[in-house]
Amino acid sequence: MPVDHYENFPVASFLVPRHLRRPIEAIYRFARSADDIADEGDAMPEERLAGLAAYQAELNRIAYVDGKGDLWVARADGGKPQRLLRGDYTLPAWSDDGRAIAVAERKDGGRRWDLSVVYLPEAVRTPAR
């Protein structure tokens, strides 16, 4: 979750019950990303609209981690899931261009974390309909 942004949500989220944090974090990431495209930086209105249109086009798929910690990509409706990695992963985040997913992996029973970038094959970049 972006913690360098001026919003207070990353700190305030610790007040939310633990079982609700991940779903709320997903909603926050979506809203924060769309808001940043719409009103952050020096982009012209046409560029902002194009950025939001590209963002909307990417809403046809999701990346998620299942209860075992495996990383998956599927259509937004959950159909056509494809496992990308097996392990103890969490916090998948799409690259801006939709070609890669960054993910954190728990190591040594949580004493250490590795961050990885998974570059997606073309077939996974655009899910089957």
SEBA-320178 format. One record per residue: residue in one letter; x, z, y of N, C-alpha, C in turn. Coordinates in steps of 0.05 Angstrom, whole numbers, plus 5000, padded with zeros to 4 digits. Each point is the difference from the previous one (the first is absolute). Example, Ala and Ser with C-alpha at 12.3 -4.5 7.8 and 13.67 -1.06 7.14 Angstrom:
! SEBA-320178
  r  n.px  n.pz  n.py  ca.px  ca.pz  ca.py  c.px  c.pz  c.py
  A  5264  5156  4886   4982   5000   5024  5018  5000  5024
  S  4993  4986  5021   5016   5001   5024  4985  5014  5022
! end
This chain:
! SEBA-320178
  r  n.px  n.pz  n.py  ca.px  ca.pz  ca.py  c.px  c.pz  c.py
  M  5017  5000  4977   4983   5000   5023  5018  5000  5025
  P  4993  4985  5020   5017   4999   5024  5000  5027  5014
  V  5023  5012  5002   5002   5026   5013  5013  4998  5027
  D  5009  4976  5007   5013   4997   5026  4980  4990  5022
  H  4975  4997  4993   4980   4991   5018  4991  5024  5017
  Y  4987  4994  5022   4992   5022   5018  4975  5015  4990
  E  4987  4990  4980   4976   5014   4989  5007  5026  4986
  N  4981  5018  4999   5004   5026   4987  4991  5001  4971
  F  4989  4978  4990   4989   5001   4973  5021  5008  4979
  P  5024  4990  5000   5019   5009   4979  5003  5030  4998
  V  4999  5014  5022   5002   5029   5000  4973  5012  4993
  A  4979  4991  5012   4973   5011   4996  4990  4996  4971
  S  5011  4979  4986   4991   4995   4973  5006  5023  4981
  F  5018  5017  5007   5006   5023   4983  4978  5021  5001
  L  4981  4997  5019   4977   5018   5001  4978  4991  4982
  V  5001  4975  4990   4980   4989   4982  5005  5011  4972
  P  4979  5006  4985   5004   5008   4972  5017  4980  4985
  R  5018  5010  4984   5020   4984   4986  4987  4976  4985
  H  4978  5004  4986   4988   4978   4984  4988  4978  5018
  L  4997  5004  5026   4990   4979   5017  5022  4986  5017
  R  5024  5010  4998   5022   4989   5018  5006  4971  4994
  R  5003  4992  4975   5007   4973   4994  4979  4980  5008
  P  4974  5005  4994   4980   4981   5009  4998  4998  5031
  I  5003  5023  5013   4999   5000   5029  5025  4986  5011
  E  5022  5004  4987   5025   4987   5009  4997  4969  4998
  A  4987  4990  4979   4996   4972   4997  4983  4989  5023
  I  4979  5014  5007   4983   4992   5022  5015  5000  5026
  Y  5016  5021  5004   5016   5003   5024  5020  4977  5003
  R  5014  4993  4978   5019   4978   5001  4987  4974  5008
  F  4977  4995  4988   4985   4976   5007  4993  4999  5030
  A  4988  5022  5009   4992   5001   5028  5024  4999  5019
  R  5021  5014  4994   5023   5000   5016  5013  4973  5002
  S  5002  4986  4977   5012   4973   4999  4984  4980  5017
  A  4974  5000  4996   4983   4982   5015  5001  5006  5030
  D  5000  5026  5007   5002   5007   5028  5027  4992  5012
  D  5021  5002  4985   5027   4992   5011  5000  4970  5005
  I  4988  4984  4982   4999   4971   5005  4984  4994  5025
  A  4978  5015  5003   4982   4994   5022  5010  5009  5028
  D  5016  5021  5001   5006   5010   5027  5029  5011  5005
  E  5018  4997  4981   5027   5009   5004  5018  4976  5007
  G  5021  5005  5016   5019   4980   5007  4991  4981  5022
  D  5014  4978  5003   4996   4981   5022  4987  4974  4992
  A  4987  4999  4977   4988   4975   4990  4977  4992  5019
  M  4997  4974  5002   4978   4989   5015  4974  5003  4984
  P  4977  4998  5013   4974   5003   4985  4997  4981  4977
  E  5009  4975  5003   4998   4980   4979  5017  5009  4976
  E  5024  5011  5005   5018   5009   4978  4987  5024  4986
  R  4988  5018  5015   4986   5023   4988  4978  4991  4982
  L  4983  4981  5009   4978   4990   4984  5010  4986  4975
  A  5022  4985  5002   5011   4987   4977  5011  5021  4980
  G  5013  5021  5011   5010   5021   4983  4977  5015  4985
  L  4978  5005  5014   4978   5013   4987  4987  4981  4979
  A  4999  4974  5005   4989   4981   4981  5018  5000  4975
  A  5026  5000  5003   5018   5001   4977  4997  5026  4985
  Y  4997  5022  5014   4996   5026   4987  4974  4999  4984
  Q  4979  4989  5011   4974   4998   4986  5003  4984  4974
  A  5015  4978  5002   5004   4984   4976  5014  5015  4978
  E  5016  5019  5007   5015   5016   4979  4982  5022  4988
  L  4976  5004  5010   4983   5021   4989  4986  4991  4974
  N  5009  4978  4989   4989   4991   4975  5014  5012  4975
  R  5019  5018  5005   5014   5012   4977  5010  5028  5008
  I  5006  5015  4980   5009   5027   5004  5024  5006  4982
  A  5017  5018  5009   5021   5011   4984  4993  5029  4996
  Y  5004  5010  4975   4993   5028   4995  5017  5010  4977
  V  5001  5027  4998   5014   5013   4979  4979  5015  4983
  D  5001  4995  4974   4980   5013   4982  5009  5029  4994
  G  4984  5014  4984   5005   5028   4993  5026  5004  4985
  K  5011  4980  4988   5026   5002   4986  5024  4996  5019
  G  4994  4989  5024   5022   4994   5018  5008  4971  5000
  D  4986  4982  4986   5007   4972   4999  4989  4986  5025
  L  5015  4980  5009   4992   4984   5024  4985  4976  4991
  W  4977  4995  5012   4982   4978   4994  4993  4984  5025
  V  4992  4975  4997   4988   4984   5020  4974  4988  4988
  A  4979  5000  5016   4974   4989   4991  4985  4988  5023
  R  4979  4985  4993   4982   4991   5022  4988  5024  5013
  A  4990  4997  5024   4989   5023   5015  4976  5013  4985
  D  4986  4984  4983   4978   5012   4985  5010  5013  4974
  G  5026  5001  4996   5012   5013   4976  5003  4981  4977
  G  4991  4975  5003   5002   4981   4978  5028  4988  4997
  K  5006  4990  4977   5026   4986   4994  5024  5018  5006
  P  5000  5025  4991   5024   5017   5005  5024  4990  4985
  Q  5023  5003  5013   5026   4992   4989  5020  5022  5004
  R  5010  5011  4978   5020   5022   5003  5027  4987  5009
  L  5012  5012  5020   5026   4990   5010  5023  5018  4989
  L  4996  5026  5000   5021   5019   4992  4988  5023  4984
  R  5015  5010  4981   4994   5025   4986  5018  5021  5011
  G  4990  5024  5005   5017   5021   5009  4984  5022  5013
  D  5012  5014  5018   4987   5022   5014  5001  4993  5030
  Y  4984  4981  5008   4999   4989   5027  4978  5011  5016
  T  5003  4998  5027   4979   5008   5018  5003  4985  5027
  L  4980  5001  5016   5000   4990   5028  5008  4970  5002
  P  4986  4982  4986   5007   4972   5003  4992  4990  5028
  A  5016  4984  5012   4995   4989   5027  5008  4970  5000
  W  4981  4983  5009   5005   4972   5001  5020  4993  5023
  S  5016  4980  4996   5016   4989   5022  4981  4984  5019
  D  5008  4996  5024   4983   4986   5020  4993  4972  4990
  D  5018  4987  4986   4994   4972   4991  4987  4999  4973
  G  4995  5023  4987   4986   5001   4974  5016  4991  4976
  R  5026  4997  5004   5017   4990   4978  5014  5022  4985
  A  4997  5025  5009   5014   5022   4987  4984  5026  5004
  I  5006  5019  4983   4988   5026   5001  5023  5021  4999
  A  5000  5018  5019   5019   5023   4999  4986  5022  4986
  V  5015  5015  4984   4988   5021   4984  5020  5023  4997
  A  4990  5024  4999   5018   5024   4995  4998  5007  4970
  E  5023  5007  4988   5000   5008   4972  5012  5028  4998
  R  4985  5017  4986   5009   5027   4995  5022  5000  4978
  K  5022  5013  5005   5022   5002   4981  5007  5030  4995
  D  5011  5005  4977   5009   5027   4994  4978  5021  5004
  G  4976  4994  4991   4978   5019   5002  4993  5007  5029
  G  5005  4982  5018   4992   5004   5028  5022  5011  5018
  R  5024  5004  4988   5022   5010   5016  5013  4978  5017
  R  4994  4975  4992   5012   4977   5014  4979  4978  5001
  W  5001  4984  5021   4981   4977   5003  5017  4975  5006
  D  4992  4978  4988   5012   4974   5007  4979  4983  5012
  L  5008  4984  5019   4982   4980   5012  5008  4973  4990
  S  4981  4984  4992   5006   4973   4990  4982  4980  5014
  V  5010  4976  5000   4984   4977   5010  4996  4981  4977
  V  4975  4994  4994   4994   4981   4978  4992  4974  5013
  Y  5016  4979  4995   4993   4973   5010  4981  4987  4980
  L  4977  4992  5009   4979   4990   4982  5004  4971  4994
  P  4996  4993  4974   5000   4972   4993  4976  4986  5013
  E  5001  4975  5004   4979   4984   5013  4973  5005  4988
  A  4998  5002  4974   4975   5003   4986  4986  5027  5007
  V  5016  5020  5008   4989   5026   5006  4994  5002  5030
  R  5012  4984  5016   4996   5001   5029  4971  4993  5007
  T  4988  4981  4987   4973   4993   5004  4985  5004  4974
  P  4983  5020  4998   4987   5007   4975  4981  4978  4990
  A  4997  4998  4974   4981   4982   4988  4972  5007  5009
  R  4984  4981  5004   4972   5004   5009  4981  5004  4977
! end
